[in-house]
Amino acid sequence: MKKAKILWIDLEMTGLDPEKDRILEVAAIGTGWDLKPLKTFEASVKVDETLINSRMVGEFWEQNSASRDALIAGSKSGKPVEEVEKDLLNFLDEFFTKRVIYLAGNSIHQDRKFIDRELPNLAKRLHYRMLDVSAWKVYFENARHQKFEKPEAHRALSDIQGSIEELTYYIGMLKK
């Protein structure tokens, strides 16, 4: 199997504060520079129900109740975050080159904060440079008035697939 060069990750969390919130769901896709998926990883993380009940409240979660309910159900049968990290590192060992691993995704800097805090062994394997699709979004929406309509499922795997599609769209626009 061809080895991946880019690690696309999306995390679903109880909220956006890395000090108070926790990772609920992890999805990763390994691609080459052609952005074609080579291998996929998915896992749910077991999170304390008290934390879930106190953090997953408010307008955002009310508007995304189906995603919220699915994430909570996944957490109940999920693994401890340390086991998820171990599985993810095994995924890297098997499907990535031993060299530089670039992290990619939409607003990936936010996910990286959670990775640094909850998945420190993964953080050590990642290059400091990241491929953030959001930067492309800012440019195309403001300078070229072109918008990619990405569905927001608020589930890790479908969100990351959408990020890959979005970057593919922007690259296609540059080729025109």
PASEBA-1860 file (N, C-alpha, C; in nm, 3 decimals):
! residues 176
1> MKKAKILW> 0.084/-0.119/0.000/0.000/0.000/0.000/0.088/0.124/0.000 ~ 0.045/0.222/-0.075/0.113/0.351/-0.079/0.106/0.417/0.058 ~ 0.214/0.479/0.100/0.218/0.545/0.231/0.163/0.687/0.221 ~ 0.092/0.729/0.325/0.030/0.862/0.329/0.134/0.967/0.369 ~ 0.108/1.090/0.329/0.193/1.204/0.362/0.122/1.309/0.447 ~ -0.012/1.315/0.434/-0.092/1.415/0.505/-0.189/1.343/0.597 ~ -0.194/1.387/0.721/-0.288/1.333/0.819/-0.401/1.433/0.838 ~ -0.514/1.402/0.779/-0.633/1.485/0.794/-0.702/1.440/0.921
9> IDLEMTGL> -0.726/1.533/1.012/-0.793/1.500/1.137/-0.908/1.597/1.161 ~ -1.016/1.540/1.212/-1.124/1.622/1.264/-1.162/1.564/1.399 ~ -1.181/1.652/1.494/-1.224/1.614/1.628/-1.360/1.675/1.655 ~ -1.443/1.600/1.721/-1.566/1.656/1.776/-1.546/1.659/1.927 ~ -1.573/1.773/1.987/-1.549/1.792/2.129/-1.678/1.835/2.199 ~ -1.672/1.836/2.331/-1.788/1.881/2.408/-1.809/2.032/2.394 ~ -1.707/2.102/2.347/-1.709/2.247/2.326/-1.574/2.289/2.271 ~ -1.547/2.417/2.270/-1.425/2.468/2.206/-1.314/2.511/2.302
17> DPEKDRIL> -1.333/2.494/2.430/-1.232/2.535/2.527/-1.145/2.415/2.565 ~ -1.019/2.412/2.519/-0.934/2.296/2.547/-0.905/2.274/2.695 ~ -0.927/2.375/2.776/-0.905/2.360/2.921/-1.025/2.291/2.989 ~ -1.145/2.316/2.938/-1.265/2.265/3.003/-1.331/2.151/2.927 ~ -1.317/2.150/2.794/-1.387/2.053/2.711/-1.297/1.933/2.680 ~ -1.358/1.827/2.627/-1.285/1.705/2.597/-1.323/1.654/2.459 ~ -1.232/1.578/2.400/-1.254/1.514/2.270/-1.357/1.402/2.289 ~ -1.456/1.398/2.200/-1.557/1.294/2.199/-1.537/1.196/2.084
25> EVAAIGTG> -1.490/1.248/1.971/-1.480/1.166/1.850/-1.358/1.210/1.771 ~ -1.288/1.111/1.713/-1.169/1.136/1.633/-1.186/1.065/1.499 ~ -1.159/1.137/1.393/-1.152/1.074/1.260/-1.024/1.122/1.194 ~ -0.962/1.031/1.121/-0.840/1.065/1.048/-0.844/0.996/0.912 ~ -0.791/1.067/0.815/-0.776/1.011/0.681/-0.634/1.041/0.637 ~ -0.566/0.940/0.591/-0.433/0.958/0.534/-0.444/0.975/0.384 ~ -0.377/1.079/0.332/-0.374/1.101/0.187/-0.231/1.129/0.144 ~ -0.210/1.121/0.013/-0.089/1.173/-0.047/-0.115/1.317/-0.086
33> WDLKPLKT> -0.020/1.374/-0.159/-0.038/1.513/-0.202/-0.144/1.528/-0.310 ~ -0.189/1.417/-0.368/-0.299/1.422/-0.465/-0.435/1.430/-0.394 ~ -0.434/1.424/-0.260/-0.551/1.434/-0.173/-0.647/1.315/-0.185 ~ -0.602/1.207/-0.245/-0.683/1.086/-0.256/-0.671/1.006/-0.126 ~ -0.782/0.976/-0.062/-0.778/0.900/0.064/-0.715/0.762/0.044 ~ -0.625/0.728/0.136/-0.558/0.599/0.134/-0.607/0.508/0.246 ~ -0.635/0.566/0.361/-0.679/0.489/0.476/-0.754/0.579/0.573 ~ -0.851/0.521/0.643/-0.937/0.597/0.734/-0.932/0.537/0.875
41> FEASVKVD> -0.944/0.625/0.973/-0.948/0.586/1.114/-1.065/0.659/1.180 ~ -1.137/0.589/1.266/-1.246/0.650/1.343/-1.248/0.593/1.483 ~ -1.279/0.676/1.582/-1.293/0.628/1.719/-1.378/0.724/1.800 ~ -1.450/0.668/1.896/-1.524/0.746/1.994/-1.450/0.740/2.126 ~ -1.452/0.851/2.198/-1.382/0.862/2.326/-1.485/0.863/2.439 ~ -1.459/0.784/2.541/-1.545/0.782/2.658/-1.515/0.907/2.742 ~ -1.618/0.987/2.765/-1.606/1.111/2.841/-1.707/1.105/2.956 ~ -1.668/1.156/3.069/-1.754/1.158/3.187/-1.888/1.225/3.155
49> ETLINSRM> -1.996/1.157/3.191/-2.130/1.209/3.160/-2.159/1.344/3.226 ~ -2.104/1.366/3.344/-2.125/1.493/3.412/-2.067/1.608/3.330 ~ -1.949/1.586/3.275/-1.886/1.687/3.190/-1.969/1.708/3.063 ~ -2.011/1.601/3.002/-2.094/1.612/2.881/-2.219/1.694/2.910 ~ -2.288/1.661/3.017/-2.413/1.730/3.051/-2.392/1.877/3.084 ~ -2.275/1.911/3.139/-2.251/2.051/3.174/-2.198/2.133/3.057 ~ -2.132/2.070/2.961/-2.067/2.144/2.852/-2.147/2.144/2.721 ~ -2.224/2.039/2.695/-2.293/2.030/2.567/-2.434/2.088/2.578
57> VGEFWEQN> -2.438/2.217/2.613/-2.563/2.289/2.629/-2.555/2.419/2.548 ~ -2.670/2.479/2.527/-2.673/2.608/2.459/-2.725/2.598/2.317 ~ -2.728/2.712/2.252/-2.789/2.724/2.120/-2.725/2.633/2.015 ~ -2.591/2.628/2.012/-2.524/2.543/1.912/-2.571/2.399/1.923 ~ -2.570/2.344/2.044/-2.606/2.204/2.062/-2.756/2.182/2.042 ~ -2.837/2.283/2.071/-2.981/2.271/2.046/-3.008/2.264/1.896 ~ -2.933/2.345/1.819/-2.950/2.345/1.673/-2.891/2.220/1.608 ~ -2.801/2.152/1.677/-2.735/2.033/1.624/-2.762/1.913/1.715
65> SASRDALI> -2.888/1.897/1.753/-2.923/1.795/1.852/-2.899/1.652/1.800 ~ -2.917/1.627/1.672/-2.893/1.492/1.619/-2.745/1.456/1.632 ~ -2.657/1.550/1.600/-2.514/1.527/1.616/-2.479/1.509/1.763 ~ -2.535/1.596/1.847/-2.510/1.586/1.992/-2.549/1.449/2.045 ~ -2.667/1.403/2.008/-2.716/1.275/2.058/-2.628/1.160/2.009 ~ -2.585/1.166/1.884/-2.498/1.061/1.830/-2.361/1.062/1.899 ~ -2.308/1.180/1.925/-2.179/1.189/1.994/-2.188/1.137/2.137 ~ -2.296/1.168/2.205/-2.315/1.118/2.342/-2.329/0.966/2.342
73> AGSKSGKP> -2.404/0.913/2.247/-2.419/0.767/2.237/-2.284/0.701/2.208 ~ -2.206/0.762/2.118/-2.073/0.709/2.086/-1.981/0.712/2.207 ~ -1.991/0.815/2.286/-1.907/0.827/2.404/-1.937/0.717/2.506 ~ -2.063/0.680/2.518/-2.101/0.575/2.614/-2.033/0.443/2.583 ~ -2.013/0.413/2.455/-1.947/0.288/2.417/-1.802/0.312/2.374 ~ -1.754/0.434/2.393/-1.619/0.469/2.349/-1.509/0.413/2.438 ~ -1.387/0.440/2.395/-1.267/0.396/2.466/-1.208/0.514/2.542 ~ -1.130/0.486/2.646/-1.056/0.595/2.710/-0.964/0.663/2.609
81> VEEVEKDL> -0.942/0.792/2.628/-0.863/0.871/2.532/-0.723/0.811/2.512 ~ -0.665/0.753/2.615/-0.531/0.693/2.602/-0.532/0.575/2.504 ~ -0.639/0.496/2.506/-0.651/0.384/2.412/-0.673/0.434/2.269 ~ -0.754/0.538/2.255/-0.778/0.596/2.123/-0.646/0.648/2.067 ~ -0.567/0.716/2.151/-0.438/0.766/2.105/-0.347/0.652/2.062 ~ -0.343/0.545/2.138/-0.260/0.429/2.103/-0.303/0.372/1.967 ~ -0.434/0.358/1.946/-0.486/0.308/1.818/-0.449/0.402/1.704 ~ -0.457/0.531/1.728/-0.423/0.629/1.626/-0.273/0.624/1.593
89> LNFLDEFF> -0.190/0.606/1.693/-0.045/0.594/1.670/-0.014/0.466/1.591 ~ -0.086/0.358/1.618/-0.068/0.235/1.538/-0.108/0.260/1.393 ~ -0.215/0.336/1.372/-0.259/0.376/1.238/-0.147/0.452/1.167 ~ -0.083/0.546/1.237/0.028/0.621/1.179/0.144/0.530/1.144 ~ 0.179/0.439/1.234/0.291/0.349/1.210/0.269/0.263/1.086 ~ 0.145/0.223/1.066/0.115/0.133/0.954/0.101/0.205/0.820 ~ 0.043/0.324/0.820/0.005/0.386/0.693/0.077/0.515/0.658 ~ 0.168/0.560/0.743/0.240/0.684/0.715/0.389/0.658/0.708
97> TKRVIYLA> 0.455/0.745/0.632/0.600/0.739/0.629/0.651/0.774/0.768 ~ 0.770/0.732/0.799/0.828/0.762/0.930/0.878/0.906/0.937 ~ 0.878/0.973/0.823/0.926/1.111/0.820/0.820/1.207/0.869 ~ 0.820/1.322/0.814/0.731/1.431/0.855/0.585/1.393/0.831 ~ 0.501/1.423/0.931/0.356/1.406/0.916/0.293/1.543/0.932 ~ 0.232/1.590/0.823/0.163/1.718/0.826/0.017/1.697/0.866 ~ -0.029/1.778/0.958/-0.167/1.775/1.003/-0.249/1.868/0.914 ~ -0.367/1.822/0.872/-0.451/1.903/0.783/-0.596/1.897/0.829
105> GNSIHQDR> -0.670/2.002/0.793/-0.812/2.008/0.823/-0.862/2.151/0.818 ~ -0.988/2.170/0.852/-1.049/2.302/0.860/-1.030/2.356/1.000 ~ -0.977/2.477/1.012/-0.947/2.538/1.142/-0.869/2.440/1.229 ~ -0.770/2.378/1.168/-0.695/2.270/1.233/-0.618/2.318/1.356 ~ -0.592/2.447/1.362/-0.524/2.500/1.481/-0.607/2.475/1.608 ~ -0.739/2.477/1.597/-0.825/2.452/1.713/-0.815/2.305/1.754 ~ -0.819/2.215/1.658/-0.805/2.073/1.688/-0.667/2.046/1.748 ~ -0.566/2.116/1.697/-0.430/2.096/1.747/-0.420/2.128/1.897
113> KFIDRELP> -0.494/2.227/1.943/-0.493/2.259/2.088/-0.540/2.138/2.169 ~ -0.644/2.071/2.121/-0.694/1.952/2.190/-0.598/1.835/2.176 ~ -0.536/1.822/2.059/-0.436/1.717/2.040/-0.321/1.736/2.137 ~ -0.269/1.858/2.146/-0.158/1.886/2.237/-0.193/1.851/2.381 ~ -0.316/1.876/2.420/-0.358/1.854/2.559/-0.393/1.708/2.588 ~ -0.470/1.645/2.497/-0.524/1.512/2.527/-0.453/1.398/2.455 ~ -0.382/1.428/2.348/-0.313/1.325/2.270/-0.165/1.364/2.254 ~ -0.093/1.377/2.364/0.044/1.431/2.359/0.144/1.347/2.279
121> NLAKRLHY> 0.124/1.216/2.276/0.216/1.133/2.198/0.192/1.151/2.048 ~ 0.068/1.173/2.010/0.038/1.207/1.871/0.101/1.343/1.838 ~ 0.085/1.439/1.927/0.138/1.574/1.904/0.288/1.569/1.875 ~ 0.359/1.482/1.944/0.505/1.470/1.924/0.541/1.421/1.785 ~ 0.451/1.350/1.719/0.477/1.294/1.587/0.445/1.391/1.474 ~ 0.377/1.499/1.505/0.330/1.591/1.401/0.429/1.703/1.377 ~ 0.441/1.742/1.251/0.522/1.858/1.214/0.456/1.984/1.267 ~ 0.534/2.087/1.292/0.475/2.211/1.342/0.396/2.285/1.235
129> RMLDVSAW> 0.425/2.260/1.109/0.348/2.322/1.001/0.222/2.241/0.976 ~ 0.114/2.313/0.944/-0.015/2.249/0.921/-0.076/2.300/0.791 ~ -0.160/2.218/0.733/-0.232/2.254/0.611/-0.376/2.287/0.652 ~ -0.404/2.418/0.666/-0.533/2.461/0.716/-0.621/2.508/0.600 ~ -0.726/2.434/0.574/-0.819/2.465/0.465/-0.887/2.599/0.489 ~ -0.900/2.640/0.614/-0.965/2.768/0.646/-0.892/2.886/0.583 ~ -0.760/2.878/0.571/-0.685/2.986/0.508/-0.725/3.000/0.361 ~ -0.744/2.887/0.295/-0.789/2.889/0.156/-0.929/2.949/0.148
137> KVYFENAR> -1.015/2.911/0.243/-1.152/2.961/0.248/-1.153/3.113/0.259 ~ -1.072/3.167/0.349/-1.066/3.312/0.369/-1.027/3.382/0.239 ~ -0.925/3.329/0.173/-0.880/3.391/0.048/-0.989/3.385/-0.060 ~ -1.041/3.266/-0.086/-1.137/3.252/-0.197/-1.266/3.327/-0.171 ~ -1.314/3.329/-0.047/-1.439/3.400/-0.020/-1.422/3.550/-0.027 ~ -1.306/3.603/0.013/-1.288/3.747/0.019/-1.222/3.807/-0.106 ~ -1.125/3.741/-0.161/-1.054/3.796/-0.276/-1.118/3.757/-0.409 ~ -1.177/3.637/-0.414/-1.232/3.588/-0.540/-1.384/3.571/-0.536
145> HQKFEKPE> -1.443/3.597/-0.422/-1.589/3.588/-0.405/-1.645/3.453/-0.449 ~ -1.570/3.349/-0.417/-1.613/3.212/-0.447/-1.626/3.137/-0.315 ~ -1.739/3.071/-0.300/-1.766/3.003/-0.174/-1.794/2.856/-0.198 ~ -1.729/2.774/-0.120/-1.754/2.630/-0.123/-1.861/2.600/-0.019 ~ -1.966/2.537/-0.060/-2.075/2.503/0.033/-2.046/2.367/0.094 ~ -1.983/2.370/0.209/-1.947/2.247/0.279/-2.057/2.212/0.377 ~ -2.108/2.090/0.368/-2.208/2.050/0.467/-2.144/2.042/0.606 ~ -2.216/2.084/0.705/-2.166/2.083/0.844/-2.243/1.978/0.922
153> AHRALSDI> -2.196/1.854/0.916/-2.263/1.745/0.985/-2.226/1.740/1.133 ~ -2.114/1.801/1.169/-2.062/1.797/1.305/-2.042/1.654/1.353 ~ -1.992/1.573/1.259/-1.942/1.438/1.287/-1.804/1.433/1.225 ~ -1.711/1.373/1.294/-1.570/1.384/1.258/-1.540/1.333/1.117 ~ -1.583/1.214/1.082/-1.545/1.159/0.952/-1.605/1.237/0.836 ~ -1.735/1.267/0.842/-1.796/1.341/0.731/-1.740/1.483/0.721 ~ -1.707/1.544/0.835/-1.649/1.679/0.830/-1.511/1.677/0.764 ~ -1.432/1.575/0.793/-1.298/1.572/0.733/-1.306/1.539/0.584
161> QGSIEELT> -1.400/1.454/0.545/-1.419/1.428/0.403/-1.459/1.557/0.332 ~ -1.542/1.638/0.396/-1.580/1.767/0.341/-1.461/1.861/0.328 ~ -1.369/1.857/0.424/-1.249/1.942/0.417/-1.161/1.904/0.299 ~ -1.147/1.775/0.275/-1.067/1.730/0.160/-1.135/1.774/0.030 ~ -1.266/1.759/0.022/-1.340/1.805/-0.096/-1.324/1.955/-0.116 ~ -1.326/2.029/-0.006/-1.314/2.174/-0.014/-1.177/2.215/-0.068 ~ -1.070/2.156/-0.016/-0.936/2.191/-0.067/-0.922/2.149/-0.213 ~ -0.978/2.036/-0.249/-0.976/1.991/-0.390/-1.046/2.095/-0.478
169> YYIGMLKK> -1.157/2.149/-0.431/-1.230/2.253/-0.504/-1.142/2.377/-0.525 ~ -1.077/2.424/-0.418/-0.993/2.543/-0.428/-0.875/2.521/-0.522 ~ -0.814/2.407/-0.515/-0.702/2.376/-0.606/-0.751/2.375/-0.750 ~ -0.870/2.320/-0.770/-0.930/2.319/-0.904/-0.954/2.461/-0.956 ~ -0.994/2.550/-0.867/-1.016/2.690/-0.907/-0.885/2.756/-0.949 ~ -0.776/2.722/-0.884/-0.647/2.778/-0.921/-0.600/2.730/-1.057 ~ -0.639/2.609/-1.093/-0.598/2.553/-1.221/-0.672/2.614/-1.339 ~ -0.788/2.678/-1.311/-0.869/2.737/-1.420/-0.807/2.862/-1.474
END
